[in-house]
Amino acid sequence: MALFPLTSNFEGDFVLQLVAVDTENTMDEVAAAAAVHSVGRRVRARPGHILRIRRQGADEFLPRTMKVADSGLKPTETVEVIWQMPHG
């Protein structure tokens, strides 16, 4: 367990945020930590949507249960936080 800084590029926000997460956090927890800085401030909540994480510029999302320690992300790397409709 260690603090790990990531840069959040949150969908719909014009501000990049430095977010301190833990290496044991899942991608869902990273998304929630990033949302604290954007949703309700500069971004409207989207009920019924989930937040997903992907590397800046990537097409594929990281698995929601993947831990930061297992993701290969580098300190201060930028991740995109994207709203997604749940499937089904």
PDB file of N, CA, C and O in Angstrom:
ATOM      1  N   MET A   1       0.838  -1.178   0.000  1.00  0.00           N
ATOM      2  CA  MET A   1       0.000   0.000   0.000  1.00  0.00           C
ATOM      3  C   MET A   1       0.881   1.239   0.000  1.00  0.00           C
ATOM      4  O   MET A   1       1.701   1.449   0.895  1.00  0.00           O
ATOM      5  N   ALA A   2       0.689   2.045  -1.021  1.00  0.00           N
ATOM      6  CA  ALA A   2       1.474   3.275  -1.121  1.00  0.00           C
ATOM      7  C   ALA A   2       0.685   4.307  -1.911  1.00  0.00           C
ATOM      8  O   ALA A   2      -0.051   3.966  -2.837  1.00  0.00           O
ATOM      9  N   LEU A   3       0.844   5.564  -1.539  1.00  0.00           N
ATOM     10  CA  LEU A   3       0.210   6.628  -2.308  1.00  0.00           C
ATOM     11  C   LEU A   3       0.801   6.661  -3.705  1.00  0.00           C
ATOM     12  O   LEU A   3       1.999   6.445  -3.893  1.00  0.00           O
ATOM     13  N   PHE A   4      -0.056   6.934  -4.687  1.00  0.00           N
ATOM     14  CA  PHE A   4       0.339   6.902  -6.084  1.00  0.00           C
ATOM     15  C   PHE A   4      -0.382   8.046  -6.796  1.00  0.00           C
ATOM     16  O   PHE A   4      -1.611   8.047  -6.858  1.00  0.00           O
ATOM     17  N   PRO A   5       0.359   9.026  -7.339  1.00  0.00           N
ATOM     18  CA  PRO A   5      -0.284  10.155  -8.008  1.00  0.00           C
ATOM     19  C   PRO A   5      -0.632   9.837  -9.464  1.00  0.00           C
ATOM     20  O   PRO A   5       0.194   9.309 -10.209  1.00  0.00           O
ATOM     21  N   LEU A   6      -1.848  10.161  -9.851  1.00  0.00           N
ATOM     22  CA  LEU A   6      -2.275  10.055 -11.246  1.00  0.00           C
ATOM     23  C   LEU A   6      -2.891  11.385 -11.659  1.00  0.00           C
ATOM     24  O   LEU A   6      -3.449  12.105 -10.831  1.00  0.00           O
ATOM     25  N   THR A   7      -2.786  11.702 -12.937  1.00  0.00           N
ATOM     26  CA  THR A   7      -3.434  12.890 -13.471  1.00  0.00           C
ATOM     27  C   THR A   7      -4.752  12.466 -14.101  1.00  0.00           C
ATOM     28  O   THR A   7      -4.787  11.583 -14.958  1.00  0.00           O
ATOM     29  N   SER A   8      -5.834  13.102 -13.669  1.00  0.00           N
ATOM     30  CA  SER A   8      -7.175  12.769 -14.134  1.00  0.00           C
ATOM     31  C   SER A   8      -7.611  13.722 -15.236  1.00  0.00           C
ATOM     32  O   SER A   8      -7.646  14.937 -15.045  1.00  0.00           O
ATOM     33  N   ASN A   9      -7.944  13.156 -16.392  1.00  0.00           N
ATOM     34  CA  ASN A   9      -8.558  13.897 -17.490  1.00  0.00           C
ATOM     35  C   ASN A   9     -10.007  13.411 -17.549  1.00  0.00           C
ATOM     36  O   ASN A   9     -10.324  12.446 -18.245  1.00  0.00           O
ATOM     37  N   PHE A  10     -10.880  14.096 -16.806  1.00  0.00           N
ATOM     38  CA  PHE A  10     -12.261  13.659 -16.616  1.00  0.00           C
ATOM     39  C   PHE A  10     -13.126  14.148 -17.773  1.00  0.00           C
ATOM     40  O   PHE A  10     -13.094  15.328 -18.121  1.00  0.00           O
ATOM     41  N   GLU A  11     -13.900  13.241 -18.369  1.00  0.00           N
ATOM     42  CA  GLU A  11     -14.760  13.590 -19.502  1.00  0.00           C
ATOM     43  C   GLU A  11     -15.681  14.760 -19.142  1.00  0.00           C
ATOM     44  O   GLU A  11     -16.388  14.721 -18.135  1.00  0.00           O
ATOM     45  N   GLY A  12     -15.661  15.790 -19.973  1.00  0.00           N
ATOM     46  CA  GLY A  12     -16.509  16.952 -19.760  1.00  0.00           C
ATOM     47  C   GLY A  12     -15.879  18.036 -18.905  1.00  0.00           C
ATOM     48  O   GLY A  12     -16.452  19.115 -18.753  1.00  0.00           O
ATOM     49  N   ASP A  13     -14.712  17.766 -18.347  1.00  0.00           N
ATOM     50  CA  ASP A  13     -14.021  18.754 -17.512  1.00  0.00           C
ATOM     51  C   ASP A  13     -12.886  19.372 -18.327  1.00  0.00           C
ATOM     52  O   ASP A  13     -12.270  18.696 -19.150  1.00  0.00           O
ATOM     53  N   PHE A  14     -12.618  20.633 -18.099  1.00  0.00           N
ATOM     54  CA  PHE A  14     -11.520  21.294 -18.807  1.00  0.00           C
ATOM     55  C   PHE A  14     -10.262  21.386 -17.949  1.00  0.00           C
ATOM     56  O   PHE A  14      -9.235  21.889 -18.405  1.00  0.00           O
ATOM     57  N   VAL A  15     -10.337  20.901 -16.705  1.00  0.00           N
ATOM     58  CA  VAL A  15      -9.214  20.969 -15.777  1.00  0.00           C
ATOM     59  C   VAL A  15      -8.637  19.572 -15.568  1.00  0.00           C
ATOM     60  O   VAL A  15      -9.372  18.630 -15.273  1.00  0.00           O
ATOM     61  N   LEU A  16      -7.330  19.442 -15.722  1.00  0.00           N
ATOM     62  CA  LEU A  16      -6.662  18.198 -15.342  1.00  0.00           C
ATOM     63  C   LEU A  16      -6.378  18.269 -13.850  1.00  0.00           C
ATOM     64  O   LEU A  16      -5.947  19.307 -13.346  1.00  0.00           O
ATOM     65  N   GLN A  17      -6.617  17.177 -13.145  1.00  0.00           N
ATOM     66  CA  GLN A  17      -6.438  17.146 -11.695  1.00  0.00           C
ATOM     67  C   GLN A  17      -5.393  16.103 -11.319  1.00  0.00           C
ATOM     68  O   GLN A  17      -5.377  15.002 -11.871  1.00  0.00           O
ATOM     69  N   LEU A  18      -4.531  16.452 -10.387  1.00  0.00           N
ATOM     70  CA  LEU A  18      -3.622  15.472  -9.806  1.00  0.00           C
ATOM     71  C   LEU A  18      -4.373  14.796  -8.662  1.00  0.00           C
ATOM     72  O   LEU A  18      -4.809  15.457  -7.720  1.00  0.00           O
ATOM     73  N   VAL A  19      -4.518  13.483  -8.752  1.00  0.00           N
ATOM     74  CA  VAL A  19      -5.307  12.722  -7.784  1.00  0.00           C
ATOM     75  C   VAL A  19      -4.392  11.715  -7.099  1.00  0.00           C
ATOM     76  O   VAL A  19      -3.704  10.940  -7.762  1.00  0.00           O
ATOM     77  N   ALA A  20      -4.388  11.731  -5.780  1.00  0.00           N
ATOM     78  CA  ALA A  20      -3.601  10.754  -5.012  1.00  0.00           C
ATOM     79  C   ALA A  20      -4.476   9.536  -4.745  1.00  0.00           C
ATOM     80  O   ALA A  20      -5.509   9.632  -4.082  1.00  0.00           O
ATOM     81  N   VAL A  21      -4.053   8.394  -5.266  1.00  0.00           N
ATOM     82  CA  VAL A  21      -4.746   7.134  -5.022  1.00  0.00           C
ATOM     83  C   VAL A  21      -3.765   6.192  -4.345  1.00  0.00           C
ATOM     84  O   VAL A  21      -2.623   6.564  -4.074  1.00  0.00           O
ATOM     85  N   ASP A  22      -4.204   4.988  -4.076  1.00  0.00           N
ATOM     86  CA  ASP A  22      -3.356   3.983  -3.441  1.00  0.00           C
ATOM     87  C   ASP A  22      -3.054   2.891  -4.453  1.00  0.00           C
ATOM     88  O   ASP A  22      -3.879   2.602  -5.319  1.00  0.00           O
ATOM     89  N   THR A  23      -1.896   2.292  -4.352  1.00  0.00           N
ATOM     90  CA  THR A  23      -1.528   1.219  -5.278  1.00  0.00           C
ATOM     91  C   THR A  23      -2.478   0.029  -5.181  1.00  0.00           C
ATOM     92  O   THR A  23      -2.552  -0.776  -6.109  1.00  0.00           O
ATOM     93  N   GLU A  24      -3.202  -0.093  -4.075  1.00  0.00           N
ATOM     94  CA  GLU A  24      -4.164  -1.188  -3.902  1.00  0.00           C
ATOM     95  C   GLU A  24      -5.573  -0.813  -4.362  1.00  0.00           C
ATOM     96  O   GLU A  24      -6.474  -1.650  -4.316  1.00  0.00           O
ATOM     97  N   ASN A  25      -5.778   0.428  -4.804  1.00  0.00           N
ATOM     98  CA  ASN A  25      -7.094   0.838  -5.299  1.00  0.00           C
ATOM     99  C   ASN A  25      -7.403   0.164  -6.626  1.00  0.00           C
ATOM    100  O   ASN A  25      -6.513  -0.052  -7.449  1.00  0.00           O
ATOM    101  N   THR A  26      -8.681  -0.166  -6.826  1.00  0.00           N
ATOM    102  CA  THR A  26      -9.141  -0.678  -8.116  1.00  0.00           C
ATOM    103  C   THR A  26      -9.396   0.503  -9.050  1.00  0.00           C
ATOM    104  O   THR A  26      -9.406   1.656  -8.618  1.00  0.00           O
ATOM    105  N   MET A  27      -9.600   0.207 -10.322  1.00  0.00           N
ATOM    106  CA  MET A  27      -9.912   1.274 -11.275  1.00  0.00           C
ATOM    107  C   MET A  27     -11.237   1.947 -10.921  1.00  0.00           C
ATOM    108  O   MET A  27     -11.382   3.149 -11.141  1.00  0.00           O
ATOM    109  N   ASP A  28     -12.206   1.208 -10.379  1.00  0.00           N
ATOM    110  CA  ASP A  28     -13.453   1.832  -9.920  1.00  0.00           C
ATOM    111  C   ASP A  28     -13.175   2.830  -8.800  1.00  0.00           C
ATOM    112  O   ASP A  28     -13.791   3.895  -8.751  1.00  0.00           O
ATOM    113  N   GLU A  29     -12.261   2.498  -7.910  1.00  0.00           N
ATOM    114  CA  GLU A  29     -11.908   3.410  -6.815  1.00  0.00           C
ATOM    115  C   GLU A  29     -11.138   4.625  -7.332  1.00  0.00           C
ATOM    116  O   GLU A  29     -11.300   5.731  -6.816  1.00  0.00           O
ATOM    117  N   VAL A  30     -10.305   4.420  -8.345  1.00  0.00           N
ATOM    118  CA  VAL A  30      -9.599   5.541  -8.977  1.00  0.00           C
ATOM    119  C   VAL A  30     -10.618   6.489  -9.615  1.00  0.00           C
ATOM    120  O   VAL A  30     -10.518   7.707  -9.470  1.00  0.00           O
ATOM    121  N   ALA A  31     -11.595   5.922 -10.321  1.00  0.00           N
ATOM    122  CA  ALA A  31     -12.632   6.742 -10.958  1.00  0.00           C
ATOM    123  C   ALA A  31     -13.409   7.543  -9.920  1.00  0.00           C
ATOM    124  O   ALA A  31     -13.703   8.720 -10.129  1.00  0.00           O
ATOM    125  N   ALA A  32     -13.741   6.906  -8.805  1.00  0.00           N
ATOM    126  CA  ALA A  32     -14.474   7.594  -7.734  1.00  0.00           C
ATOM    127  C   ALA A  32     -13.639   8.721  -7.137  1.00  0.00           C
ATOM    128  O   ALA A  32     -14.165   9.794  -6.842  1.00  0.00           O
ATOM    129  N   ALA A  33     -12.340   8.483  -6.958  1.00  0.00           N
ATOM    130  CA  ALA A  33     -11.455   9.516  -6.412  1.00  0.00           C
ATOM    131  C   ALA A  33     -11.359  10.703  -7.374  1.00  0.00           C
ATOM    132  O   ALA A  33     -11.337  11.855  -6.940  1.00  0.00           O
ATOM    133  N   ALA A  34     -11.303  10.422  -8.668  1.00  0.00           N
ATOM    134  CA  ALA A  34     -11.243  11.498  -9.660  1.00  0.00           C
ATOM    135  C   ALA A  34     -12.561  12.265  -9.709  1.00  0.00           C
ATOM    136  O   ALA A  34     -12.565  13.485  -9.875  1.00  0.00           O
ATOM    137  N   ALA A  35     -13.674  11.557  -9.567  1.00  0.00           N
ATOM    138  CA  ALA A  35     -14.993  12.185  -9.644  1.00  0.00           C
ATOM    139  C   ALA A  35     -15.190  13.240  -8.563  1.00  0.00           C
ATOM    140  O   ALA A  35     -15.879  14.236  -8.785  1.00  0.00           O
ATOM    141  N   VAL A  36     -14.592  13.030  -7.402  1.00  0.00           N
ATOM    142  CA  VAL A  36     -14.719  13.985  -6.293  1.00  0.00           C
ATOM    143  C   VAL A  36     -14.282  15.384  -6.729  1.00  0.00           C
ATOM    144  O   VAL A  36     -14.832  16.381  -6.262  1.00  0.00           O
ATOM    145  N   HIS A  37     -13.306  15.456  -7.614  1.00  0.00           N
ATOM    146  CA  HIS A  37     -12.746  16.741  -8.029  1.00  0.00           C
ATOM    147  C   HIS A  37     -13.478  17.376  -9.211  1.00  0.00           C
ATOM    148  O   HIS A  37     -13.258  18.548  -9.516  1.00  0.00           O
ATOM    149  N   SER A  38     -14.351  16.610  -9.883  1.00  0.00           N
ATOM    150  CA  SER A  38     -14.996  17.117 -11.097  1.00  0.00           C
ATOM    151  C   SER A  38     -16.521  17.134 -11.023  1.00  0.00           C
ATOM    152  O   SER A  38     -17.144  18.145 -11.345  1.00  0.00           O
ATOM    153  N   VAL A  39     -17.124  16.026 -10.603  1.00  0.00           N
ATOM    154  CA  VAL A  39     -18.585  15.904 -10.614  1.00  0.00           C
ATOM    155  C   VAL A  39     -19.181  16.819  -9.546  1.00  0.00           C
ATOM    156  O   VAL A  39     -18.769  16.811  -8.386  1.00  0.00           O
ATOM    157  N   GLY A  40     -20.156  17.601  -9.975  1.00  0.00           N
ATOM    158  CA  GLY A  40     -20.788  18.555  -9.073  1.00  0.00           C
ATOM    159  C   GLY A  40     -20.037  19.870  -8.980  1.00  0.00           C
ATOM    160  O   GLY A  40     -20.480  20.797  -8.301  1.00  0.00           O
ATOM    161  N   ARG A  41     -18.912  19.953  -9.654  1.00  0.00           N
ATOM    162  CA  ARG A  41     -18.138  21.203  -9.691  1.00  0.00           C
ATOM    163  C   ARG A  41     -18.166  21.779 -11.101  1.00  0.00           C
ATOM    164  O   ARG A  41     -18.713  22.858 -11.327  1.00  0.00           O
ATOM    165  N   ARG A  42     -17.580  21.060 -12.041  1.00  0.00           N
ATOM    166  CA  ARG A  42     -17.577  21.504 -13.435  1.00  0.00           C
ATOM    167  C   ARG A  42     -18.265  20.503 -14.355  1.00  0.00           C
ATOM    168  O   ARG A  42     -18.464  20.786 -15.536  1.00  0.00           O
ATOM    169  N   VAL A  43     -18.626  19.347 -13.832  1.00  0.00           N
ATOM    170  CA  VAL A  43     -19.239  18.271 -14.618  1.00  0.00           C
ATOM    171  C   VAL A  43     -20.518  17.826 -13.920  1.00  0.00           C
ATOM    172  O   VAL A  43     -20.528  17.603 -12.709  1.00  0.00           O
ATOM    173  N   ARG A  44     -21.604  17.698 -14.694  1.00  0.00           N
ATOM    174  CA  ARG A  44     -22.859  17.196 -14.130  1.00  0.00           C
ATOM    175  C   ARG A  44     -22.803  15.686 -13.959  1.00  0.00           C
ATOM    176  O   ARG A  44     -22.216  14.975 -14.774  1.00  0.00           O
ATOM    177  N   ALA A  45     -23.419  15.211 -12.890  1.00  0.00           N
ATOM    178  CA  ALA A  45     -23.527  13.766 -12.673  1.00  0.00           C
ATOM    179  C   ALA A  45     -24.387  13.157 -13.779  1.00  0.00           C
ATOM    180  O   ALA A  45     -25.268  13.820 -14.327  1.00  0.00           O
ATOM    181  N   ARG A  46     -24.128  11.911 -14.096  1.00  0.00           N
ATOM    182  CA  ARG A  46     -24.917  11.185 -15.092  1.00  0.00           C
ATOM    183  C   ARG A  46     -25.484   9.927 -14.436  1.00  0.00           C
ATOM    184  O   ARG A  46     -24.885   8.855 -14.528  1.00  0.00           O
ATOM    185  N   PRO A  47     -26.622  10.052 -13.783  1.00  0.00           N
ATOM    186  CA  PRO A  47     -27.217   8.880 -13.132  1.00  0.00           C
ATOM    187  C   PRO A  47     -27.415   7.739 -14.131  1.00  0.00           C
ATOM    188  O   PRO A  47     -27.775   7.963 -15.286  1.00  0.00           O
ATOM    189  N   GLY A  48     -27.176   6.530 -13.671  1.00  0.00           N
ATOM    190  CA  GLY A  48     -27.317   5.358 -14.526  1.00  0.00           C
ATOM    191  C   GLY A  48     -26.073   5.016 -15.321  1.00  0.00           C
ATOM    192  O   GLY A  48     -26.038   3.989 -15.999  1.00  0.00           O
ATOM    193  N   HIS A  49     -25.052   5.855 -15.251  1.00  0.00           N
ATOM    194  CA  HIS A  49     -23.787   5.595 -15.939  1.00  0.00           C
ATOM    195  C   HIS A  49     -22.757   5.101 -14.928  1.00  0.00           C
ATOM    196  O   HIS A  49     -22.877   5.336 -13.726  1.00  0.00           O
ATOM    197  N   ILE A  50     -21.744   4.414 -15.445  1.00  0.00           N
ATOM    198  CA  ILE A  50     -20.596   4.041 -14.623  1.00  0.00           C
ATOM    199  C   ILE A  50     -19.382   4.793 -15.152  1.00  0.00           C
ATOM    200  O   ILE A  50     -19.363   5.228 -16.303  1.00  0.00           O
ATOM    201  N   LEU A  51     -18.384   4.940 -14.313  1.00  0.00           N
ATOM    202  CA  LEU A  51     -17.147   5.606 -14.719  1.00  0.00           C
ATOM    203  C   LEU A  51     -16.098   4.558 -15.031  1.00  0.00           C
ATOM    204  O   LEU A  51     -15.909   3.608 -14.273  1.00  0.00           O
ATOM    205  N   ARG A  52     -15.416   4.738 -16.157  1.00  0.00           N
ATOM    206  CA  ARG A  52     -14.371   3.812 -16.576  1.00  0.00           C
ATOM    207  C   ARG A  52     -13.059   4.565 -16.727  1.00  0.00           C
ATOM    208  O   ARG A  52     -13.038   5.771 -16.971  1.00  0.00           O
ATOM    209  N   ILE A  53     -11.963   3.828 -16.575  1.00  0.00           N
ATOM    210  CA  ILE A  53     -10.606   4.388 -16.651  1.00  0.00           C
ATOM    211  C   ILE A  53      -9.876   3.777 -17.842  1.00  0.00           C
ATOM    212  O   ILE A  53      -9.949   2.572 -18.082  1.00  0.00           O
ATOM    213  N   ARG A  54      -9.174   4.627 -18.582  1.00  0.00           N
ATOM    214  CA  ARG A  54      -8.265   4.152 -19.627  1.00  0.00           C
ATOM    215  C   ARG A  54      -7.061   5.077 -19.660  1.00  0.00           C
ATOM    216  O   ARG A  54      -7.125   6.223 -19.216  1.00  0.00           O
ATOM    217  N   ARG A  55      -5.970   4.563 -20.191  1.00  0.00           N
ATOM    218  CA  ARG A  55      -4.788   5.406 -20.381  1.00  0.00           C
ATOM    219  C   ARG A  55      -5.125   6.518 -21.370  1.00  0.00           C
ATOM    220  O   ARG A  55      -5.940   6.331 -22.273  1.00  0.00           O
ATOM    221  N   GLN A  56      -4.497   7.663 -21.193  1.00  0.00           N
ATOM    222  CA  GLN A  56      -4.685   8.782 -22.118  1.00  0.00           C
ATOM    223  C   GLN A  56      -4.413   8.312 -23.539  1.00  0.00           C
ATOM    224  O   GLN A  56      -3.336   7.793 -23.828  1.00  0.00           O
ATOM    225  N   GLY A  57      -5.380   8.492 -24.422  1.00  0.00           N
ATOM    226  CA  GLY A  57      -5.218   8.146 -25.829  1.00  0.00           C
ATOM    227  C   GLY A  57      -5.508   6.702 -26.179  1.00  0.00           C
ATOM    228  O   GLY A  57      -5.504   6.352 -27.360  1.00  0.00           O
ATOM    229  N   ALA A  58      -5.760   5.848 -25.195  1.00  0.00           N
ATOM    230  CA  ALA A  58      -6.039   4.428 -25.458  1.00  0.00           C
ATOM    231  C   ALA A  58      -7.501   4.249 -25.858  1.00  0.00           C
ATOM    232  O   ALA A  58      -8.349   5.083 -25.544  1.00  0.00           O
ATOM    233  N   ASP A  59      -7.780   3.157 -26.549  1.00  0.00           N
ATOM    234  CA  ASP A  59      -9.153   2.823 -26.929  1.00  0.00           C
ATOM    235  C   ASP A  59      -9.822   1.922 -25.899  1.00  0.00           C
ATOM    236  O   ASP A  59     -11.033   1.999 -25.689  1.00  0.00           O
ATOM    237  N   GLU A  60      -9.031   1.071 -25.262  1.00  0.00           N
ATOM    238  CA  GLU A  60      -9.568   0.068 -24.339  1.00  0.00           C
ATOM    239  C   GLU A  60      -9.541   0.570 -22.901  1.00  0.00           C
ATOM    240  O   GLU A  60      -8.589   1.221 -22.470  1.00  0.00           O
ATOM    241  N   PHE A  61     -10.597   0.257 -22.175  1.00  0.00           N
ATOM    242  CA  PHE A  61     -10.643   0.571 -20.751  1.00  0.00           C
ATOM    243  C   PHE A  61      -9.851  -0.467 -19.963  1.00  0.00           C
ATOM    244  O   PHE A  61      -9.738  -1.621 -20.374  1.00  0.00           O
ATOM    245  N   LEU A  62      -9.310  -0.046 -18.839  1.00  0.00           N
ATOM    246  CA  LEU A  62      -8.690  -0.985 -17.910  1.00  0.00           C
ATOM    247  C   LEU A  62      -9.813  -1.707 -17.162  1.00  0.00           C
ATOM    248  O   LEU A  62     -10.857  -1.108 -16.900  1.00  0.00           O
ATOM    249  N   PRO A  63      -9.618  -2.978 -16.816  1.00  0.00           N
ATOM    250  CA  PRO A  63     -10.660  -3.705 -16.077  1.00  0.00           C
ATOM    251  C   PRO A  63     -11.014  -2.987 -14.779  1.00  0.00           C
ATOM    252  O   PRO A  63     -10.142  -2.456 -14.090  1.00  0.00           O
ATOM    253  N   ARG A  64     -12.288  -2.979 -14.460  1.00  0.00           N
ATOM    254  CA  ARG A  64     -12.772  -2.223 -13.296  1.00  0.00           C
ATOM    255  C   ARG A  64     -12.183  -2.718 -11.984  1.00  0.00           C
ATOM    256  O   ARG A  64     -12.017  -1.935 -11.049  1.00  0.00           O
ATOM    257  N   THR A  65     -11.868  -3.995 -11.903  1.00  0.00           N
ATOM    258  CA  THR A  65     -11.336  -4.559 -10.658  1.00  0.00           C
ATOM    259  C   THR A  65      -9.811  -4.586 -10.621  1.00  0.00           C
ATOM    260  O   THR A  65      -9.224  -4.998  -9.620  1.00  0.00           O
ATOM    261  N   MET A  66      -9.162  -4.150 -11.706  1.00  0.00           N
ATOM    262  CA  MET A  66      -7.696  -4.132 -11.734  1.00  0.00           C
ATOM    263  C   MET A  66      -7.176  -3.121 -10.720  1.00  0.00           C
ATOM    264  O   MET A  66      -7.711  -2.019 -10.595  1.00  0.00           O
ATOM    265  N   LYS A  67      -6.133  -3.506 -10.001  1.00  0.00           N
ATOM    266  CA  LYS A  67      -5.512  -2.604  -9.031  1.00  0.00           C
ATOM    267  C   LYS A  67      -4.457  -1.740  -9.719  1.00  0.00           C
ATOM    268  O   LYS A  67      -3.860  -2.138 -10.719  1.00  0.00           O
ATOM    269  N   VAL A  68      -4.246  -0.572  -9.169  1.00  0.00           N
ATOM    270  CA  VAL A  68      -3.238   0.348  -9.705  1.00  0.00           C
ATOM    271  C   VAL A  68      -1.890  -0.359  -9.799  1.00  0.00           C
ATOM    272  O   VAL A  68      -1.184  -0.210 -10.797  1.00  0.00           O
ATOM    273  N   ALA A  69      -1.526  -1.122  -8.776  1.00  0.00           N
ATOM    274  CA  ALA A  69      -0.232  -1.817  -8.744  1.00  0.00           C
ATOM    275  C   ALA A  69      -0.070  -2.783  -9.915  1.00  0.00           C
ATOM    276  O   ALA A  69       1.055  -3.061 -10.330  1.00  0.00           O
ATOM    277  N   ASP A  70      -1.174  -3.298 -10.451  1.00  0.00           N
ATOM    278  CA  ASP A  70      -1.126  -4.278 -11.538  1.00  0.00           C
ATOM    279  C   ASP A  70      -1.357  -3.663 -12.914  1.00  0.00           C
ATOM    280  O   ASP A  70      -1.340  -4.371 -13.921  1.00  0.00           O
ATOM    281  N   SER A  71      -1.571  -2.358 -12.962  1.00  0.00           N
ATOM    282  CA  SER A  71      -1.989  -1.703 -14.204  1.00  0.00           C
ATOM    283  C   SER A  71      -0.845  -1.292 -15.120  1.00  0.00           C
ATOM    284  O   SER A  71      -1.059  -1.075 -16.312  1.00  0.00           O
ATOM    285  N   GLY A  72       0.359  -1.182 -14.583  1.00  0.00           N
ATOM    286  CA  GLY A  72       1.478  -0.687 -15.378  1.00  0.00           C
ATOM    287  C   GLY A  72       1.496   0.828 -15.509  1.00  0.00           C
ATOM    288  O   GLY A  72       2.348   1.377 -16.208  1.00  0.00           O
ATOM    289  N   LEU A  73       0.573   1.506 -14.852  1.00  0.00           N
ATOM    290  CA  LEU A  73       0.569   2.971 -14.888  1.00  0.00           C
ATOM    291  C   LEU A  73       1.799   3.518 -14.174  1.00  0.00           C
ATOM    292  O   LEU A  73       2.287   2.932 -13.207  1.00  0.00           O
ATOM    293  N   LYS A  74       2.287   4.639 -14.665  1.00  0.00           N
ATOM    294  CA  LYS A  74       3.442   5.311 -14.069  1.00  0.00           C
ATOM    295  C   LYS A  74       2.961   6.473 -13.198  1.00  0.00           C
ATOM    296  O   LYS A  74       1.893   7.029 -13.455  1.00  0.00           O
ATOM    297  N   PRO A  75       3.730   6.849 -12.172  1.00  0.00           N
ATOM    298  CA  PRO A  75       3.349   8.004 -11.353  1.00  0.00           C
ATOM    299  C   PRO A  75       3.138   9.255 -12.214  1.00  0.00           C
ATOM    300  O   PRO A  75       3.950   9.563 -13.087  1.00  0.00           O
ATOM    301  N   THR A  76       2.076   9.947 -11.963  1.00  0.00           N
ATOM    302  CA  THR A  76       1.601  11.169 -12.635  1.00  0.00           C
ATOM    303  C   THR A  76       1.116  10.927 -14.069  1.00  0.00           C
ATOM    304  O   THR A  76       0.792  11.885 -14.771  1.00  0.00           O
ATOM    305  N   GLU A  77       1.060   9.678 -14.513  1.00  0.00           N
ATOM    306  CA  GLU A  77       0.526   9.390 -15.845  1.00  0.00           C
ATOM    307  C   GLU A  77      -0.922   9.871 -15.920  1.00  0.00           C
ATOM    308  O   GLU A  77      -1.657   9.824 -14.934  1.00  0.00           O
ATOM    309  N   THR A  78      -1.315  10.332 -17.097  1.00  0.00           N
ATOM    310  CA  THR A  78      -2.681  10.804 -17.281  1.00  0.00           C
ATOM    311  C   THR A  78      -3.597   9.653 -17.659  1.00  0.00           C
ATOM    312  O   THR A  78      -3.311   8.872 -18.567  1.00  0.00           O
ATOM    313  N   VAL A  79      -4.708   9.573 -16.933  1.00  0.00           N
ATOM    314  CA  VAL A  79      -5.758   8.606 -17.258  1.00  0.00           C
ATOM    315  C   VAL A  79      -7.016   9.376 -17.626  1.00  0.00           C
ATOM    316  O   VAL A  79      -7.294  10.437 -17.068  1.00  0.00           O
ATOM    317  N   GLU A  80      -7.764   8.836 -18.561  1.00  0.00           N
ATOM    318  CA  GLU A  80      -9.048   9.411 -18.937  1.00  0.00           C
ATOM    319  C   GLU A  80     -10.138   8.726 -18.120  1.00  0.00           C
ATOM    320  O   GLU A  80     -10.160   7.502 -17.989  1.00  0.00           O
ATOM    321  N   VAL A  81     -11.030   9.527 -17.582  1.00  0.00           N
ATOM    322  CA  VAL A  81     -12.166   9.010 -16.821  1.00  0.00           C
ATOM    323  C   VAL A  81     -13.402   9.279 -17.674  1.00  0.00           C
ATOM    324  O   VAL A  81     -13.771  10.429 -17.913  1.00  0.00           O
ATOM    325  N   ILE A  82     -14.038   8.194 -18.129  1.00  0.00           N
ATOM    326  CA  ILE A  82     -15.095   8.281 -19.137  1.00  0.00           C
ATOM    327  C   ILE A  82     -16.401   7.713 -18.591  1.00  0.00           C
ATOM    328  O   ILE A  82     -16.411   6.669 -17.939  1.00  0.00           O
ATOM    329  N   TRP A  83     -17.516   8.418 -18.867  1.00  0.00           N
ATOM    330  CA  TRP A  83     -18.841   7.910 -18.522  1.00  0.00           C
ATOM    331  C   TRP A  83     -19.219   6.799 -19.497  1.00  0.00           C
ATOM    332  O   TRP A  83     -18.972   6.916 -20.698  1.00  0.00           O
ATOM    333  N   GLN A  84     -19.813   5.729 -18.989  1.00  0.00           N
ATOM    334  CA  GLN A  84     -20.249   4.620 -19.841  1.00  0.00           C
ATOM    335  C   GLN A  84     -21.606   4.125 -19.355  1.00  0.00           C
ATOM    336  O   GLN A  84     -21.840   3.989 -18.154  1.00  0.00           O
ATOM    337  N   MET A  85     -22.504   3.855 -20.319  1.00  0.00           N
ATOM    338  CA  MET A  85     -23.784   3.238 -19.967  1.00  0.00           C
ATOM    339  C   MET A  85     -23.518   1.787 -19.591  1.00  0.00           C
ATOM    340  O   MET A  85     -22.751   1.108 -20.274  1.00  0.00           O
ATOM    341  N   PRO A  86     -24.138   1.296 -18.513  1.00  0.00           N
ATOM    342  CA  PRO A  86     -23.958  -0.121 -18.179  1.00  0.00           C
ATOM    343  C   PRO A  86     -24.596  -0.996 -19.256  1.00  0.00           C
ATOM    344  O   PRO A  86     -25.607  -0.626 -19.853  1.00  0.00           O
ATOM    345  N   HIS A  87     -24.003  -2.145 -19.494  1.00  0.00           N
ATOM    346  CA  HIS A  87     -24.519  -3.079 -20.501  1.00  0.00           C
ATOM    347  C   HIS A  87     -25.647  -3.899 -19.896  1.00  0.00           C
ATOM    348  O   HIS A  87     -25.651  -4.193 -18.701  1.00  0.00           O
ATOM    349  N   GLY A  88     -26.599  -4.261 -20.737  1.00  0.00           N
ATOM    350  CA  GLY A  88     -27.675  -5.147 -20.288  1.00  0.00           C
ATOM    351  C   GLY A  88     -28.809  -4.379 -19.856  1.00  0.00           C
ATOM    352  O   GLY A  88     -29.818  -4.948 -19.441  1.00  0.00           O
TER     353      GLY A  88
END
